[in-house]
Amino acid sequence: MTDQRLMSMGKACSLALGEAIAAKNTQLL
């Protein structure tokens, strides 16, 4: 796997994680 592919995967993971956290926060509110 190339570094670029790894980076894009990491970005996708970060986005998904951020969305999950945002969804949890809105549920708490």
Contacts in CASP RR format, 6 or more apart in sequence:
PFRMAT RR
TARGET T0000
AUTHOR 0000-0000-0000
METHOD contacts of the structure
MODEL  1
MTDQRLMSMGKACSLALGEAIAAKNTQLL
END
